[in-house]
Amino acid sequence: RCTNTIVIVNSVSQLNLEVWIDHPNVVGVVWSGLPGSEYGTAIVDVLFGDYNPGGKLVFTLAKRESDYGTDISPTHNSNYV
């Protein structure tokens, strides 16, 4: 139904994006980290092209879960702290 999907990620930790990142409907991804009080206004400016959020992440997004040195998909049976 929706052929143009922009995914906005609000996270500060490792994530596995490979499950959906290559989906044909995903046309963009914005990593917003932990947004503040002006988040709504800021994300609208980005989505409508009024602001270019060009920048660099302070960490690397791995291609696969196995590229990380820790478990990023903990289960209730894991020793994840």
MODELLER restraints for C-alpha pairs under 7 A, 6 or more apart:
rsr = mdl.restraints
at = mdl.atoms
rsr.add(forms.Gaussian(group=physical.xy_distance, feature=features.Distance(at['CA:2:A'], at['CA:25:A']), mean=6.92, stdev=0.5))
rsr.add(forms.Gaussian(group=physical.xy_distance, feature=features.Distance(at['CA:3:A'], at['CA:25:A']), mean=4.65, stdev=0.5))
rsr.add(forms.Gaussian(group=physical.xy_distance, feature=features.Distance(at['CA:4:A'], at['CA:25:A']), mean=5.20, stdev=0.5))
rsr.add(forms.Gaussian(group=physical.xy_distance, feature=features.Distance(at['CA:4:A'], at['CA:26:A']), mean=6.15, stdev=0.5))
rsr.add(forms.Gaussian(group=physical.xy_distance, feature=features.Distance(at['CA:4:A'], at['CA:27:A']), mean=5.82, stdev=0.5))
rsr.add(forms.Gaussian(group=physical.xy_distance, feature=features.Distance(at['CA:5:A'], at['CA:25:A']), mean=5.55, stdev=0.5))
rsr.add(forms.Gaussian(group=physical.xy_distance, feature=features.Distance(at['CA:5:A'], at['CA:26:A']), mean=4.69, stdev=0.5))
rsr.add(forms.Gaussian(group=physical.xy_distance, feature=features.Distance(at['CA:5:A'], at['CA:27:A']), mean=5.71, stdev=0.5))
rsr.add(forms.Gaussian(group=physical.xy_distance, feature=features.Distance(at['CA:5:A'], at['CA:28:A']), mean=6.93, stdev=0.5))
rsr.add(forms.Gaussian(group=physical.xy_distance, feature=features.Distance(at['CA:6:A'], at['CA:26:A']), mean=5.92, stdev=0.5))
rsr.add(forms.Gaussian(group=physical.xy_distance, feature=features.Distance(at['CA:6:A'], at['CA:27:A']), mean=5.79, stdev=0.5))
rsr.add(forms.Gaussian(group=physical.xy_distance, feature=features.Distance(at['CA:6:A'], at['CA:28:A']), mean=4.66, stdev=0.5))
rsr.add(forms.Gaussian(group=physical.xy_distance, feature=features.Distance(at['CA:6:A'], at['CA:29:A']), mean=5.64, stdev=0.5))
rsr.add(forms.Gaussian(group=physical.xy_distance, feature=features.Distance(at['CA:7:A'], at['CA:28:A']), mean=6.26, stdev=0.5))
rsr.add(forms.Gaussian(group=physical.xy_distance, feature=features.Distance(at['CA:7:A'], at['CA:29:A']), mean=4.73, stdev=0.5))
rsr.add(forms.Gaussian(group=physical.xy_distance, feature=features.Distance(at['CA:7:A'], at['CA:30:A']), mean=6.27, stdev=0.5))
rsr.add(forms.Gaussian(group=physical.xy_distance, feature=features.Distance(at['CA:8:A'], at['CA:29:A']), mean=5.85, stdev=0.5))
rsr.add(forms.Gaussian(group=physical.xy_distance, feature=features.Distance(at['CA:8:A'], at['CA:30:A']), mean=4.79, stdev=0.5))
rsr.add(forms.Gaussian(group=physical.xy_distance, feature=features.Distance(at['CA:8:A'], at['CA:31:A']), mean=5.98, stdev=0.5))
rsr.add(forms.Gaussian(group=physical.xy_distance, feature=features.Distance(at['CA:8:A'], at['CA:32:A']), mean=6.76, stdev=0.5))
rsr.add(forms.Gaussian(group=physical.xy_distance, feature=features.Distance(at['CA:9:A'], at['CA:30:A']), mean=6.18, stdev=0.5))
rsr.add(forms.Gaussian(group=physical.xy_distance, feature=features.Distance(at['CA:9:A'], at['CA:31:A']), mean=4.83, stdev=0.5))
rsr.add(forms.Gaussian(group=physical.xy_distance, feature=features.Distance(at['CA:9:A'], at['CA:32:A']), mean=5.87, stdev=0.5))
rsr.add(forms.Gaussian(group=physical.xy_distance, feature=features.Distance(at['CA:9:A'], at['CA:33:A']), mean=6.95, stdev=0.5))
rsr.add(forms.Gaussian(group=physical.xy_distance, feature=features.Distance(at['CA:10:A'], at['CA:31:A']), mean=6.51, stdev=0.5))
rsr.add(forms.Gaussian(group=physical.xy_distance, feature=features.Distance(at['CA:10:A'], at['CA:32:A']), mean=5.35, stdev=0.5))
rsr.add(forms.Gaussian(group=physical.xy_distance, feature=features.Distance(at['CA:10:A'], at['CA:33:A']), mean=4.85, stdev=0.5))
rsr.add(forms.Gaussian(group=physical.xy_distance, feature=features.Distance(at['CA:10:A'], at['CA:34:A']), mean=5.79, stdev=0.5))
rsr.add(forms.Gaussian(group=physical.xy_distance, feature=features.Distance(at['CA:11:A'], at['CA:33:A']), mean=4.89, stdev=0.5))
rsr.add(forms.Gaussian(group=physical.xy_distance, feature=features.Distance(at['CA:11:A'], at['CA:34:A']), mean=6.19, stdev=0.5))
rsr.add(forms.Gaussian(group=physical.xy_distance, feature=features.Distance(at['CA:12:A'], at['CA:33:A']), mean=5.45, stdev=0.5))
rsr.add(forms.Gaussian(group=physical.xy_distance, feature=features.Distance(at['CA:12:A'], at['CA:34:A']), mean=6.74, stdev=0.5))
rsr.add(forms.Gaussian(group=physical.xy_distance, feature=features.Distance(at['CA:14:A'], at['CA:72:A']), mean=6.26, stdev=0.5))
rsr.add(forms.Gaussian(group=physical.xy_distance, feature=features.Distance(at['CA:15:A'], at['CA:72:A']), mean=6.69, stdev=0.5))
rsr.add(forms.Gaussian(group=physical.xy_distance, feature=features.Distance(at['CA:16:A'], at['CA:64:A']), mean=6.93, stdev=0.5))
rsr.add(forms.Gaussian(group=physical.xy_distance, feature=features.Distance(at['CA:16:A'], at['CA:65:A']), mean=6.32, stdev=0.5))
rsr.add(forms.Gaussian(group=physical.xy_distance, feature=features.Distance(at['CA:45:A'], at['CA:51:A']), mean=5.45, stdev=0.5))
rsr.add(forms.Gaussian(group=physical.xy_distance, feature=features.Distance(at['CA:46:A'], at['CA:52:A']), mean=6.18, stdev=0.5))
rsr.add(forms.Gaussian(group=physical.xy_distance, feature=features.Distance(at['CA:46:A'], at['CA:53:A']), mean=6.73, stdev=0.5))
rsr.add(forms.Gaussian(group=physical.xy_distance, feature=features.Distance(at['CA:62:A'], at['CA:68:A']), mean=6.77, stdev=0.5))
rsr.add(forms.Gaussian(group=physical.xy_distance, feature=features.Distance(at['CA:65:A'], at['CA:72:A']), mean=6.86, stdev=0.5))
rsr.add(forms.Gaussian(group=physical.xy_distance, feature=features.Distance(at['CA:74:A'], at['CA:80:A']), mean=6.11, stdev=0.5))
